[in-house]
Amino acid sequence: MASKKQIRVGMVGYRLMGRAHSHAYRDVPFYFNPDVEPRLQAIAGRDEESTKAAADKMGWESWETDWRRLIEREDIDLIDIVTPNNTHADIAIAAADAGKHVFCEKPLAMSLNEAKRMLEAVNRTGVTHMICHNYRFSPAVQYAKKLIDEGRLGKIYHMRATFLQDWLMDPEFPLIWRLKKEVSGGGTLSDLGAHIIDLARFLVGEFHEVAGMMETFVKKRPLGTMTNNLKGQIQSDQWGEVTVDDATMFLARFHNGAIGTFEASRFSRGNRAGNRFEINGEKGSIRWDMENLNNLHVYLEEDEPGLQGFRTINCTEESHPFAGSYWPAGHILGYEHTFVNIVFRLMDGIAQGTSPEPNFADGVKNQAVLEAVEQSAEKRGWIEIPD
Ligand SMILES: NC(=O)c1ccc[n+]([C@@H]2O[C@H](COP(=O)([O-])OP(=O)(O)OC[C@H]3O[C@@H](n4cnc5c(N)ncnc54)[C@H](O)[C@@H]3O)[C@@H](O)[C@H]2O)c1
């Protein structure tokens, strides 16, 4: 029996996102019928014992203790980057130069210039590239996009989006890599804000200008790390400085005339993953909340008076994007399936020699908004997004 071409994946990093991506590679051929199939070929970490343990647990065939070695290997076709942000550019550019396809976690880079260098590398070498903005791939968000593109909401006036968490509120939660600018490039804005910026670009359009404010509530923390479940582990009696924002809010104007408000915070008590948006158009509105990610709330002004109101659509029908490949209607999907769906799209791109969106060009546009928000907060004024 002829088997499908296998895309041999080499994944750098293996913790929170490493788990999500590993699961996705395993499940894609189970639920979908891609022209090429991922093979869990090798992971790279730094510590041999934990890298080997992670490879065994997640079903990878081999491991390396230096990502450069992974890139040198001839039996690797795709490099997947699930490491802290200060490593993305070096790994992605080396992978592209070696002719490997690249799948990179968000935010793409530490700065707009770095993101542009990454885009230049993948364009120069012609490899397939994508950035992991997985929330686009919830069937409900895909369906929202379809309704907007079909004009069911008419002209869009507003987007208000939040991504709110509360795991950082303990002032003794340790100084993890996400809180050090030299490793993360930015704080809550570039971690959580990047996701709602991507949803805005996907659903509403390109940003024209932004005005933001940023705040760091807790300025020093004990040194340490955290678990995959966002629980802090203090590792020293020394303290260090927090060099990124704990919370960021910004106003935005889009090129199409819509306006928006955006809020990203890790200090919003009771919000575990409050990734939510509402979009208002001339003919209707939609609302989505990641904590109930199957449901899309839709209001259509064309409904008969008396019956008007937000309806709740459980986006698990065959007519909803991606949903038909899973279970019968009403049998809900979860967080992990957003990754399965994006990896399916990635496999399609590799099979066809294209770079499906969101790709590194989206990563650059996202980074331009992140950088503009930061500049506007410093300057206390509006900043236009460069072309
Ligand atoms: N798409 C999403 O929803 C989402 C969610 C969380 C994180 N992320 C992004 O994923 C990336 C990783 O985040 P995470 O939460 O998985 O982090 P993590 O801290 O859980 O894991 C980071 C991994 O990178 C490894 N690592 C660190 N430095 C390395 C180096 N120099 N060489 C090799 N390996 C190295 C660590 O050992 C670990 O395995 C970040 O860019 C983050 O912004 C995306």
The ligand as a Tripos MOL2 file, in Angstrom:
@<TRIPOS>MOLECULE
LIG
   44    48     1     0     0
SMALL
NO_CHARGES

@<TRIPOS>ATOM
      1 N1         -0.0380   29.8720   20.7960 N.am      1 LIG1
      2 C1         -0.2610   30.0250   22.0920 C.2       1 LIG1
      3 O1         -1.3920   30.1000   22.5360 O.2       1 LIG1
      4 C2          0.8960   30.1000   23.0440 C.ar      1 LIG1
      5 C3          0.7240   29.7970   24.3960 C.ar      1 LIG1
      6 C4          1.8440   29.8170   25.2320 C.ar      1 LIG1
      7 C5          3.0860   30.1500   24.7220 C.ar      1 LIG1
      8 N2          3.2180   30.4740   23.3950 N.ar      1 LIG1
      9 C6          4.5340   30.8060   22.8360 C.3       1 LIG1
     10 O2          5.2730   29.5790   22.7210 O.3       1 LIG1
     11 C7          6.6550   29.8010   22.9740 C.3       1 LIG1
     12 C8          7.1110   28.8840   24.1040 C.3       1 LIG1
     13 O3          6.3050   29.1570   25.2370 O.3       1 LIG1
     14 P1          6.0070   28.0310   26.3430 P.3       1 LIG1
     15 O4          4.8880   28.5450   27.1420 O.co2     1 LIG1
     16 O5          5.8850   26.7030   25.7000 O.co2     1 LIG1
     17 O6          7.3470   28.1390   27.1780 O.3       1 LIG1
     18 P2          7.9120   27.0890   28.2470 P.3       1 LIG1
     19 O7          8.7530   27.8820   29.1660 O.co2     1 LIG1
     20 O8          6.8190   26.2330   28.7690 O.co2     1 LIG1
     21 O9          8.8410   26.1610   27.3320 O.3       1 LIG1
     22 C9          9.9710   26.6830   26.6790 C.3       1 LIG1
     23 C10        10.7880   25.5220   26.1410 C.3       1 LIG1
     24 O10        11.9260   26.0480   25.4500 O.3       1 LIG1
     25 C11        13.1070   25.3920   25.9170 C.3       1 LIG1
     26 N3         14.2290   26.2940   25.7160 N.ar      1 LIG1
     27 C12        14.4430   27.4940   26.2950 C.ar      1 LIG1
     28 N4         15.5850   28.0340   25.8070 N.ar      1 LIG1
     29 C13        16.0720   27.1540   24.9010 C.ar      1 LIG1
     30 C14        17.2150   27.1280   24.0740 C.ar      1 LIG1
     31 N5         18.0760   28.1410   24.0520 N.pl3     1 LIG1
     32 N6         17.4110   26.0430   23.2730 N.ar      1 LIG1
     33 C15        16.5480   25.0220   23.2910 C.ar      1 LIG1
     34 N7         15.4290   24.9910   24.0570 N.ar      1 LIG1
     35 C16        15.2120   26.0500   24.8520 C.ar      1 LIG1
     36 C17        12.7880   25.0520   27.3630 C.3       1 LIG1
     37 O11        13.6320   24.0240   27.8420 O.3       1 LIG1
     38 C18        11.3270   24.5880   27.2240 C.3       1 LIG1
     39 O12        11.2530   23.2750   26.7340 O.3       1 LIG1
     40 C19         6.7860   31.2860   23.2810 C.3       1 LIG1
     41 O13         7.1560   31.9600   22.1040 O.3       1 LIG1
     42 C20         5.3970   31.7070   23.7100 C.3       1 LIG1
     43 O14         5.1130   33.0640   23.4720 O.3       1 LIG1
     44 C21         2.1470   30.4420   22.5720 C.ar      1 LIG1
@<TRIPOS>BOND
     1     1     2 1
     2     2     3 2
     3     2     4 1
     4     4     5 ar
     5     4    44 ar
     6     5     6 ar
     7     6     7 ar
     8     7     8 ar
     9     8     9 1
    10     8    44 ar
    11     9    10 1
    12     9    42 1
    13    10    11 1
    14    11    12 1
    15    11    40 1
    16    12    13 1
    17    13    14 1
    18    14    15 2
    19    14    16 1
    20    14    17 1
    21    17    18 1
    22    18    19 2
    23    18    20 1
    24    18    21 1
    25    21    22 1
    26    22    23 1
    27    23    24 1
    28    23    38 1
    29    24    25 1
    30    25    26 1
    31    25    36 1
    32    26    27 ar
    33    26    35 ar
    34    27    28 ar
    35    28    29 ar
    36    29    30 ar
    37    29    35 ar
    38    30    31 1
    39    30    32 ar
    40    32    33 ar
    41    33    34 ar
    42    34    35 ar
    43    36    37 1
    44    36    38 1
    45    38    39 1
    46    40    41 1
    47    40    42 1
    48    42    43 1
@<TRIPOS>SUBSTRUCTURE
     1 LIG1         1 GROUP 0 **** ****
